[in-house]
Amino acid sequence: MNEQLAQIMTQSQAFFLLGFVVFLRVGAAMALLPAFGETMVPARVRLFIGLAFTIIVSPAVASGVDASIGTLTSPIYLMSEPIVGLGFGIALRLAVVSLQIAGSIAAQSTSLAQLMGGNSSDPQPAIGHVLTIAGLALAVMLGLHVRIVEGFIMSYQIFPVGDLPDAQGFSDWGISHIARAFGFAFTLAAPFVIVSLLYNVALGVINRAMPQLMVAFVGAPAITAGGLILLAVTTPVLLPIWQRAFDALLHNPFAGW
């Protein structure tokens, strides 16, 4: 009986140690993951989702984690786990940030920046809020949770437990992802910027031809209606483009690190 109890205790300790090490990486990423780590999601729900991801990922990486833990000479090497988790979360969060930036550019271009703002902690223009919610809903419908689990498992193949990432490589990787997010955001907002440019050029020509006409008052309803119509027309095109880019990121979120 004592031998069986000792065996159960040994297995329980190994199981909880495995779960703790995996949760270090998963929990850090949960603060930034799209959809599951949003500020509108209660903290207890995020904690539960993090534990659920830990339970799913742990059996798939158990052999590699156990082997890596056995070679560690100091618990300080476990500090690499939150760093890798944050890097994974930041990479996916930047994809959502690109939608928010695209919405902000489009809203400022079409005078829709102050209408229908979201309830998030950071004020968002109407278009940014609509695009973000629509993009997150589309990603979840297409199996975001499955791809996140695959990303966690991939992270253990690239960065085993205790493998400290190179600081210079991490910096270059972060800069490249941020630059790509800003460039992609401007690409998504390009139709709105072009329409805004044409609108302002037309107002300038009209004002030159008829100085007495209050072109700002005449043009304000036109640009507002045009922005809403353009949003309705381009959203079904922009979201699949964003989804394909997001899928490419999920295939290899650590590219260039």
C-alpha positions in Angstrom: 0.0 0.0 0.0 2.8 2.4 0.9 4.6 1.6 -2.4 1.4 2.3 -4.4 0.9 5.6 -2.5 4.5 6.6 -3.1 4.1 5.8 -6.8 0.9 7.9 -7.0 2.7 10.8 -5.2 5.6 10.6 -7.6 3.4 10.6 -10.6 1.3 13.5 -9.2 4.4 15.6 -8.6 5.7 15.0 -12.1 2.3 15.9 -13.5 2.0 19.1 -11.5 5.6 20.1 -12.4 4.8 19.5 -16.1 1.6 21.6 -15.8 3.4 24.4 -14.0 6.2 24.6 -16.5 3.8 24.6 -19.5 1.5 27.2 -17.8 4.5 29.6 -17.5 4.5 29.8 -21.2 0.8 29.5 -21.9 -0.2 32.0 -19.1 2.2 34.7 -20.4 0.8 34.4 -23.9 -2.8 34.5 -22.6 -2.4 38.1 -21.7 -2.0 39.0 -25.4 -3.7 36.3 -27.4 -6.4 37.5 -29.8 -10.0 36.8 -28.8 -9.1 34.8 -25.7 -6.9 37.5 -24.1 -9.1 40.6 -24.8 -9.7 43.1 -22.0 -13.4 42.6 -22.4 -13.0 38.9 -21.3 -13.1 38.6 -17.4 -9.8 37.7 -15.7 -11.3 34.5 -14.3 -12.4 33.4 -17.7 -9.0 34.1 -19.1 -7.4 32.1 -16.3 -9.7 29.2 -17.0 -8.9 29.3 -20.7 -5.2 29.4 -19.9 -5.6 26.3 -17.7 -7.6 24.6 -20.5 -4.8 25.3 -23.1 -2.3 24.0 -20.5 -4.2 20.7 -20.1 -4.4 20.3 -23.9 -0.7 21.2 -24.7 0.9 19.3 -21.8 0.4 15.7 -23.1 1.8 16.7 -26.5 5.0 18.2 -25.1 5.4 16.0 -22.0 8.4 14.0 -23.2 10.4 17.0 -24.4 9.6 19.1 -21.3 10.6 16.3 -18.9 13.9 15.7 -20.8 14.6 19.5 -20.8 13.8 19.9 -17.1 16.2 17.0 -16.2 19.1 18.9 -17.8 18.5 22.3 -16.1 21.0 23.2 -13.5 19.0 26.1 -12.0 15.4 27.1 -11.8 16.4 30.5 -13.2 16.4 29.0 -16.7 12.6 28.7 -16.4 12.5 32.5 -16.9 12.7 31.8 -20.6 9.2 30.3 -20.6 7.3 33.6 -20.0 9.6 35.3 -22.6 8.7 32.8 -25.3 5.1 33.0 -24.3 5.0 36.8 -24.5 6.8 36.7 -27.9 4.1 34.3 -29.2 1.3 36.5 -27.9 2.9 39.7 -29.2 3.1 38.2 -32.7 -0.5 37.3 -32.8 -1.6 40.5 -31.1 0.1 42.6 -33.8 -2.2 41.0 -36.3 -5.2 42.5 -34.4 -3.4 45.8 -34.0 -3.0 46.0 -37.7 -6.8 45.9 -38.0 -7.2 48.6 -35.4 -4.6 50.8 -37.1 -6.3 50.3 -40.5 -9.6 51.3 -38.9 -8.1 54.4 -37.3 -6.6 55.5 -40.6 -9.9 54.8 -42.5 -11.9 56.7 -39.8 -9.7 59.7 -39.8 -9.8 59.8 -43.6 -13.6 59.6 -43.9 -14.6 61.7 -40.8 -16.0 58.7 -39.0 -13.6 58.8 -36.1 -16.1 60.0 -33.5 -19.1 57.8 -34.3 -20.1 54.5 -32.6 -16.9 54.1 -30.6 -16.3 50.8 -28.8 -16.5 49.9 -25.2 -12.8 48.8 -24.9 -10.4 50.4 -22.4 -8.6 52.2 -25.3 -11.0 54.4 -27.4 -11.4 53.1 -30.9 -13.0 54.7 -33.9 -16.1 53.1 -35.3 -14.4 51.4 -38.3 -11.6 50.1 -36.2 -14.0 48.6 -33.7 -16.1 47.0 -36.4 -13.1 45.5 -38.3 -11.5 44.2 -35.1 -14.7 42.5 -33.8 -15.4 41.1 -37.3 -11.8 39.8 -37.7 -11.8 38.1 -34.3 -15.1 36.5 -35.0 -13.9 35.2 -38.4 -10.7 33.9 -36.8 -12.5 32.0 -34.1 -15.0 30.6 -36.5 -12.1 29.2 -38.6 -10.5 27.4 -35.7 -8.3 29.9 -34.0 -8.1 27.8 -30.8 -6.7 24.8 -32.7 -4.1 27.0 -34.4 -3.1 28.5 -31.1 -2.5 25.0 -29.6 -0.5 24.1 -32.7 1.6 27.2 -32.2 2.3 26.4 -28.5 3.4 22.9 -29.5 5.6 24.3 -32.3 7.2 26.7 -29.8 8.5 23.8 -27.7 10.2 22.4 -30.9 11.9 25.7 -31.6 12.5 26.8 -28.0 12.9 23.9 -25.6 12.4 24.6 -21.9 15.4 26.5 -20.5 16.6 27.7 -23.9 17.0 31.4 -23.4 16.2 33.3 -26.6 18.9 35.5 -28.1 18.3 39.1 -27.2 19.4 40.6 -30.5 17.4 38.0 -32.5 14.3 38.8 -30.3 14.7 42.5 -30.9 15.1 42.1 -34.7 12.1 39.8 -34.8 9.9 42.2 -32.9 10.9 45.2 -35.1 10.2 43.2 -38.3 6.8 42.2 -37.0 5.9 45.7 -35.9 7.0 47.2 -39.3 5.0 44.5 -41.1 1.9 45.2 -39.1 2.0 49.0 -39.8 2.6 48.4 -43.5 -0.2 45.9 -43.7 -2.6 48.2 -41.9 -1.9 51.0 -44.4 -2.5 48.5 -47.2 -5.9 47.6 -45.8 -6.9 51.3 -45.3 -5.7 52.3 -48.8 -9.2 52.5 -50.4 -10.3 54.9 -47.7 -7.2 57.1 -48.1 -7.6 57.3 -51.9 -11.3 58.2 -51.6 -10.4 60.9 -49.0 -7.7 62.3 -51.3 -10.1 62.5 -54.2 -12.8 64.1 -52.0 -10.4 66.8 -50.8 -9.2 67.5 -54.3 -12.8 67.8 -55.5 -13.6 70.2 -52.6 -10.6 72.3 -53.5 -11.7 72.6 -57.1 -15.3 73.4 -56.2 -14.1 76.1 -53.7 -11.9 77.6 -56.3 -14.7 77.7 -58.8 -17.4 79.0 -56.3 -15.7 80.8 -53.4 -19.0 81.9 -51.9 -20.2 78.2 -51.5 -19.6 76.6 -48.1 -18.1 73.5 -49.5 -17.3 72.0 -46.0 -21.0 72.0 -45.1 -22.0 70.6 -48.5 -19.3 67.9 -48.5 -19.6 66.7 -44.9 -22.7 64.5 -45.5 -21.2 63.2 -48.8 -17.9 62.0 -47.2 -19.8 60.5 -44.2 -22.2 58.6 -46.5 -19.4 57.7 -48.8 -17.3 56.3 -45.9 -20.2 54.1 -44.7 -20.9 52.8 -48.2 -17.2 52.1 -48.8 -17.0 50.3 -45.5 -19.9 48.1 -46.5 -18.4 47.4 -49.9 -14.8 46.8 -48.9 -15.2 44.9 -45.6 -16.1 41.5 -47.3 -12.9 41.9 -49.3 -10.5 43.2 -46.6 -11.4 40.6 -44.0 -10.4 37.6 -46.1 -7.2 39.3 -47.0 -6.5 39.8 -43.3 -7.5 36.2 -42.6 -5.0 34.8 -45.1 -2.2 36.9 -43.7 -3.2 35.8 -40.2 -3.1 32.2 -41.2 0.3 32.6 -42.7 1.5 34.1 -39.4 -0.1 31.2 -37.4 1.8 28.7 -39.6 5.1 30.0 -38.3 4.8 32.8 -35.7 8.5 32.5 -34.8 9.9 33.1 -38.3 13.0 35.3 -38.2 13.5 34.8 -34.4 
